[in-house]
Amino acid sequence: MPRVRAKSPGVVLHSMSAAASYLGFVGWKNYTTTAAGARFIVGLHESTTGRLVALIEANRLGQVRTGAATGVAVRHLSPLDTDELGLFGTGWQAESQLAAVAAVRPLRRVLVFSRSSERREAFARKMSERLLLEVTPVDEPRHAVEGLPLVVTATSSKTPVFMGDWLAPSTLVCAIGSNWLEKAEVDTVTFRRAQRVVCDSVAACRHGIRVIRAHCAPGRGTGDSHPRRSHARALGH
């Protein structure tokens, strides 16, 4: 089900639910976001009785699941020999994004950008040591895009973090941070250039991602007039 939100000064409660009849369970995920960060809870119920069978503090689960979704996308949508990555964001979600991509592709070089030079340098040191690969901080967003076969965005940005014209032909873009209408990590040029857009939930993406809603508005075609095509994949996490 598309995410719904309840807001109060200083806090937002985010709620999602799903039913899996083939497993015999229904479940939900609720989390709060405040100035102190995000806190996640997952509940699981038996379909036949409604009995609560699990209540999980899910910060780590959410991080791993979000990274895994990108890993699945990269496995199925990028060439097997993809060995370079441009990464936007240096938070805890960016860590699992990078780890998931490294698990499915033979990465040899990662270029990471964020607004804080201190944070991107610390992230590069940490992830280089953890994953035993070359993670290099860059001081311009263009450097984390141009000529690269894979770009991942994991930010809370309300404006595009790179220009779609910077993308090389056939680049795969995995955008995970634009999960409600106030956010927009990628621009409309990226979507116009895409050969395909793959969502974990089309309904959720249309409901909560501004650039997809605009691109899929009634009366709008693909709008593609760009000779260079790229792949784009968007997630509504």
MOWO-V285653 format. One record per backbone hydrogen bond with DSSP energy under -0.5 kcal/mol. CO is the residue of the C=O (numbers start at 1). NH is the residue of the N-H. E is the energy in kcal/mol with one decimal. If there is no record, write none. Layout:
co:CO nh:NH e:E
co:CO nh:NH e:E
This chain:
co:4 nh:15 e:-2.8
co:6 nh:13 e:-3.2
co:8 nh:11 e:-2.7
co:11 nh:8 e:-2.5
co:12 nh:14 e:-0.6
co:12 nh:33 e:-2.0
co:13 nh:6 e:-2.4
co:14 nh:31 e:-2.1
co:15 nh:4 e:-2.2
co:16 nh:29 e:-2.6
co:18 nh:27 e:-2.8
co:20 nh:23 e:-1.4
co:20 nh:24 e:-1.4
co:20 nh:25 e:-1.6
co:24 nh:47 e:-2.6
co:25 nh:20 e:-2.8
co:26 nh:45 e:-3.2
co:27 nh:18 e:-2.4
co:28 nh:43 e:-2.4
co:29 nh:16 e:-2.1
co:30 nh:41 e:-2.8
co:31 nh:14 e:-3.2
co:32 nh:39 e:-1.9
co:33 nh:12 e:-1.6
co:34 nh:37 e:-1.7
co:37 nh:34 e:-2.4
co:39 nh:32 e:-2.0
co:40 nh:58 e:-2.0
co:41 nh:30 e:-2.5
co:42 nh:56 e:-3.0
co:43 nh:28 e:-2.1
co:44 nh:53 e:-2.8
co:44 nh:54 e:-1.4
co:45 nh:26 e:-2.2
co:46 nh:50 e:-1.9
co:51 nh:46 e:-2.4
co:51 nh:53 e:-0.6
co:54 nh:44 e:-2.3
co:56 nh:42 e:-2.4
co:56 nh:58 e:-0.6
co:58 nh:62 e:-2.9
co:59 nh:63 e:-1.8
co:60 nh:64 e:-2.6
co:61 nh:65 e:-2.9
co:62 nh:66 e:-2.2
co:63 nh:67 e:-2.0
co:64 nh:68 e:-2.7
co:65 nh:69 e:-2.0
co:66 nh:70 e:-1.3
co:67 nh:71 e:-2.2
co:68 nh:72 e:-2.5
co:69 nh:73 e:-2.0
co:70 nh:74 e:-2.8
co:71 nh:75 e:-2.2
co:72 nh:76 e:-1.8
co:73 nh:77 e:-2.2
co:74 nh:78 e:-1.6
co:79 nh:82 e:-1.7
co:80 nh:106 e:-0.5
co:83 nh:108 e:-2.9
co:83 nh:109 e:-1.6
co:85 nh:87 e:-0.5
co:85 nh:111 e:-2.8
co:86 nh:152 e:-2.8
co:87 nh:89 e:-0.5
co:87 nh:113 e:-2.7
co:88 nh:154 e:-2.7
co:91 nh:95 e:-1.3
co:92 nh:96 e:-1.2
co:93 nh:97 e:-2.0
co:94 nh:98 e:-2.4
co:95 nh:99 e:-2.3
co:96 nh:100 e:-2.3
co:97 nh:101 e:-2.1
co:98 nh:102 e:-2.5
co:99 nh:103 e:-1.2
co:100 nh:104 e:-0.8
co:101 nh:104 e:-1.0
co:101 nh:105 e:-1.7
co:105 nh:107 e:-2.3
co:108 nh:134 e:-0.7
co:109 nh:85 e:-1.7
co:110 nh:112 e:-0.5
co:110 nh:136 e:-3.4
co:111 nh:87 e:-2.9
co:112 nh:138 e:-2.5
co:113 nh:89 e:-2.3
co:115 nh:117 e:-0.7
co:116 nh:120 e:-2.3
co:117 nh:121 e:-2.0
co:118 nh:122 e:-2.0
co:119 nh:123 e:-2.7
co:120 nh:124 e:-2.2
co:121 nh:125 e:-2.0
co:122 nh:126 e:-2.5
co:123 nh:127 e:-2.9
co:124 nh:128 e:-2.0
co:125 nh:129 e:-1.9
co:126 nh:130 e:-2.2
co:127 nh:131 e:-2.6
co:128 nh:132 e:-1.3
co:128 nh:133 e:-0.7
co:133 nh:135 e:-0.8
co:134 nh:110 e:-2.5
co:134 nh:136 e:-0.5
co:136 nh:112 e:-2.4
co:140 nh:143 e:-1.2
co:141 nh:144 e:-1.6
co:142 nh:145 e:-1.7
co:142 nh:146 e:-2.4
co:145 nh:148 e:-2.0
co:149 nh:172 e:-2.4
co:150 nh:86 e:-2.5
co:151 nh:174 e:-2.9
co:152 nh:88 e:-2.6
co:153 nh:176 e:-2.4
co:153 nh:177 e:-0.6
co:157 nh:184 e:-1.7
co:163 nh:166 e:-1.9
co:164 nh:167 e:-1.3
co:168 nh:171 e:-1.7
co:171 nh:173 e:-0.5
co:171 nh:231 e:-2.3
co:172 nh:151 e:-2.7
co:172 nh:174 e:-0.5
co:173 nh:175 e:-0.6
co:173 nh:233 e:-2.6
co:174 nh:153 e:-2.6
co:174 nh:176 e:-0.6
co:175 nh:235 e:-2.3
co:177 nh:179 e:-2.0
co:180 nh:183 e:-2.2
co:183 nh:210 e:-0.6
co:185 nh:161 e:-2.8
co:185 nh:162 e:-0.6
co:187 nh:191 e:-1.0
co:188 nh:192 e:-2.5
co:189 nh:193 e:-2.0
co:190 nh:194 e:-0.6
co:191 nh:194 e:-0.6
co:193 nh:230 e:-2.3
co:196 nh:232 e:-1.8
co:197 nh:199 e:-0.5
co:198 nh:234 e:-1.3
co:201 nh:205 e:-2.3
co:202 nh:206 e:-2.7
co:203 nh:207 e:-1.9
co:204 nh:208 e:-2.3
co:205 nh:209 e:-2.2
co:208 nh:210 e:-0.6
co:209 nh:213 e:-2.5
co:210 nh:214 e:-2.4
co:211 nh:215 e:-2.0
co:212 nh:216 e:-2.3
co:214 nh:217 e:-1.0
co:217 nh:220 e:-2.1
co:223 nh:225 e:-0.7
co:227 nh:229 e:-0.6
co:229 nh:170 e:-3.1
co:230 nh:195 e:-2.4
co:231 nh:173 e:-0.9
co:232 nh:198 e:-0.8
co:233 nh:175 e:-1.9
co:235 nh:237 e:-0.7
